[in-house]
């Protein structure tokens, strides 16, 4: 398990960006395929509107289809004890070994415990329950659906490699997540990532700012449609803005790409 700690202020700054922006910035480093490192559509945010989270994976496997000695609550003390092995705020990451899930792998009690022991969120490849109660906790959670029962739920292994949403996650991996999904952040670029996210947003704003600038022109036309000459001019301007954005991003990628080092 990696135990490298990043400055809390660095993680706080990273939380100012949404997860799609973090994904975009990671791509520029050319460390991995653009289709790797983020969880697939099975892993969905349970609640919209919650702020992004960053934290270190506290991994575990879970099963609810077979009876075991004790239950999930009888092992939760051992689980939260592993939080001390992490260099910063934990994000609980469950791989549900039942496929498909036969019962929920978390609910109000578990999330209350995790939050009060310092966890900032939870991700499971399985199901959730008690969503109204968990929402009131203001505890971001991600899952593959909801099931009302916990079945024979129990934790099997702690702090091992798990696979969730198509991504292999090791204990201590740095994760960034919001209502758009979850991405694993490569440790070797964390120190540069905040600045790259900022520059990526500035480049995108070349296009966004340009198209927003001619809203008033459209509004002045009673049909809300640009006259032909104005439309052609604005289309040319869009092409120029898009090229300028691409040039900024290409230059940024050349500067930070690990393949060039």
C-alpha positions in Angstrom: 0.0 0.0 0.0 1.3 3.5 -0.9 1.5 5.7 2.1 2.6 8.9 0.5 0.7 11.8 2.0 -0.2 14.9 0.1 -0.7 18.3 1.7 -4.3 18.8 2.9 -4.3 22.1 1.1 -3.4 20.4 -2.2 -6.4 18.0 -1.8 -8.6 21.0 -0.9 -7.6 22.8 -4.1 -8.2 19.7 -6.1 -11.8 19.5 -4.7 -12.5 22.8 -6.4 -12.6 21.1 -9.7 -15.3 18.7 -10.9 -14.3 15.1 -11.7 -14.6 15.5 -15.5 -12.1 18.4 -15.4 -9.7 16.2 -13.4 -10.1 13.4 -16.0 -9.4 15.9 -18.8 -6.3 17.2 -17.0 -5.0 13.7 -16.3 -5.2 12.8 -20.1 -2.7 15.6 -20.9 0.1 13.7 -19.0 -0.2 10.7 -21.3 0.3 8.2 -18.5 -2.4 5.8 -19.5 -5.2 5.3 -22.1 -7.9 7.8 -22.1 -10.3 5.0 -21.4 -8.5 3.8 -18.3 -8.6 5.0 -14.7 -12.2 6.0 -14.2 -15.1 3.9 -13.1 -17.7 2.9 -15.7 -21.4 3.7 -15.8 -22.3 1.0 -13.3 -21.0 3.2 -10.5 -23.4 6.1 -10.0 -23.6 8.9 -7.4 -26.4 8.3 -5.0 -27.1 12.0 -4.7 -26.7 14.9 -7.1 -25.4 18.3 -6.0 -22.8 17.1 -3.5 -19.4 18.7 -3.6 -16.4 16.8 -5.1 -14.4 14.6 -2.7 -10.8 13.5 -2.6 -9.4 10.8 -0.4 -7.5 7.6 0.0 -9.1 4.3 -0.7 -9.9 2.1 2.3 -10.7 -1.1 0.4 -12.7 -4.1 1.4 -14.6 -7.0 -0.1 -18.2 -7.7 0.8 -20.6 -10.6 0.5 -24.3 -11.0 1.4 -25.3 -14.3 -0.3 -23.9 -16.7 2.2 -24.1 -16.9 6.0 -21.0 -16.1 8.0 -20.0 -15.8 11.6 -21.2 -12.4 12.8 -22.3 -9.7 10.4 -21.0 -6.5 8.9 -21.4 -4.6 12.2 -19.3 -7.1 14.0 -16.3 -6.4 11.8 -16.8 -2.6 11.2 -14.5 -1.8 14.2 -11.7 -3.7 12.4 -12.5 -1.8 9.2 -12.4 1.7 10.7 -9.2 0.7 12.5 -7.6 0.5 9.0 -8.3 4.1 8.4 -5.2 4.9 10.5 -3.1 3.1 7.9 -4.0 5.8 5.4 -2.1 9.2 5.1 -5.3 11.3 4.9 -9.1 11.2 4.6 -10.5 7.7 3.8 -12.9 6.9 1.0 -14.4 3.4 1.7 -14.3 1.3 -1.4 -16.2 -2.0 -1.4 -16.1 -4.7 -4.1 -19.3 -6.7 -3.7 -18.3 -10.3 -4.4 -21.9 -11.3 -5.3 -22.5 -10.6 -8.9 -25.2 -9.5 -9.3 -25.5 -8.0 -5.8 -28.2 -9.8 -3.7 -28.4 -7.2 -0.9 -27.2 -3.7 0.1 -23.6 -3.3 1.1 -24.2 -0.1 3.1 -26.9 1.9 4.9 -27.4 4.5 7.6 -25.5 2.8 10.4 -22.4 2.0 8.4 -22.2 5.5 6.9 -22.7 7.1 10.3 -19.8 5.1 11.6 -17.5 5.8 8.6 -18.2 9.6 8.6 -17.6 9.9 12.3 -14.3 8.1 11.9 -13.1 10.6 9.3 -14.3 9.0 6.0 -15.4 11.5 3.3 -17.4 9.1 1.1 -18.1 5.5 0.1 -18.0 3.7 -3.2 -19.4 0.2 -3.8 -19.8 -2.1 -6.8 -22.9 -3.4 -5.0 -26.1 -1.8 -3.8 -27.2 0.8 -1.3 -30.1 1.4 1.1 -31.3 4.0 3.6 -30.7 6.7 1.0 -32.9 9.4 2.7 -31.0 8.9 5.9 -27.6 8.8 4.2 -28.4 12.0 2.3 -29.2 13.8 5.6 -25.7 12.8 6.8 -24.3 14.7 3.8 -22.1 11.7 3.1 -21.4 11.2 -0.6 -21.9 7.6 -1.7 -21.7 5.7 -5.1 -23.3 2.4 -6.0 -24.8 0.2 -8.7 -28.4 0.4 -7.5 -30.5 0.0 -4.4 -31.8 -3.0 -2.5 -33.9 -2.8 0.6 -32.3 -5.7 2.6 -28.8 -6.3 3.9 -29.1 -10.1 3.5 -26.3 -12.0 5.1 -24.0 -9.0 4.6 -20.4 -9.3 5.9 -17.0 -8.0 5.2 -14.5 -10.6 4.0 -11.1 -8.9 3.5 -9.7 -5.5 4.3 -7.1 -3.3 2.5 -6.6 -5.5 -0.5 -6.8 -4.8 -4.2 -10.4 -4.6 -5.4 -12.1 -4.1 -8.7 -14.9 -1.6 -8.8 -16.5 -0.2 -11.9 -13.8 -1.8 -14.1 -11.0 -0.1 -12.1 -8.5 -1.9 -10.0 -8.2 0.0 -6.7 -5.5 -0.6 -4.1 -5.6 0.5 -0.5 -4.2 4.0 -0.3 -5.0 5.0 -3.9 -6.0 8.6 -4.3 -9.5 9.1 -5.7 -11.5 12.1 -6.9 -15.3 11.8 -7.2 -18.4 13.8 -7.7 -21.9 13.4 -9.2 -20.3 12.6 -12.6 -18.3 9.6 -11.3 -15.0 8.4 -9.8 -11.5 8.6 -11.1 -8.2 7.3 -9.7 -5.5 9.9 -9.6 -1.9 8.9 -10.5 0.3 9.8 -7.6 3.2 11.0 -9.7 1.2 13.9 -11.1 -0.7 15.1 -8.1 1.6 18.0 -7.4 1.1 19.4 -10.9 -2.6 18.5 -11.3 -4.2 21.6 -9.7 -2.3 24.0 -12.0 -3.1 21.9 -15.0 -6.8 21.8 -14.2 -6.8 25.6 -13.9 -5.0 25.9 -17.3 -7.4 23.4 -18.9 -10.4 25.5 -17.7 -8.9 28.7 -19.1 -8.4 27.0 -22.5 -12.0 25.7 -22.5 -13.2 29.2 -21.6 -11.9 30.5 -24.9 -14.8 28.7 -26.6 -17.3 29.1 -23.8 -16.6 32.8 -23.5 -16.8 33.3 -27.2 -20.2 31.6 -27.7 -21.6 33.3 -24.6 -20.6 36.7 -26.0 -23.2 36.6 -28.8 -26.2 35.7 -26.6 -27.2 39.3 -26.6 -27.1 39.5 -30.4 -29.5 36.5 -30.6 -31.7 38.0 -28.0 -32.0 41.3 -30.0 -33.5 39.3 -32.9 -37.2 38.8 -32.3 -37.0 35.2 -33.6 -34.0 34.5 -31.4 -32.1 33.4 -34.6 -29.0 35.1 -35.9 -29.2 36.8 -39.3 -27.4 34.9 -42.1 -24.4 37.3 -42.2 -24.1 37.4 -38.5 -24.4 33.6 -38.3 -21.6 33.1 -40.8 -19.4 35.6 -39.0 -20.0 33.9 -35.6 -19.3 30.5 -37.1 -16.0 31.7 -38.3 -15.3 33.1 -34.9 -16.2 29.7 -33.3 -13.7 28.0 -35.6 -11.0 30.4 -34.5 -11.9 30.0 -30.8 -11.9 26.2 -31.1 -8.5 26.3 -32.8 -7.1 28.7 -30.1 -8.4 26.3 -27.4 -6.8 23.3 -29.1 -3.5 25.1 -29.4 -3.5 26.0 -25.7 -4.3 22.4 -24.8 -1.7 21.0 -27.1 1.0 23.3 -25.7 -0.1 22.3 -22.2 0.1 18.6 -23.0 3.6 19.0 -24.6 4.8 20.7 -21.4 3.5 18.1 -18.9 3.4 14.9 -20.9 5.4 12.2 -19.3 6.0 10.6 -22.7 8.2 13.6 -23.4 10.4 13.2 -20.3 
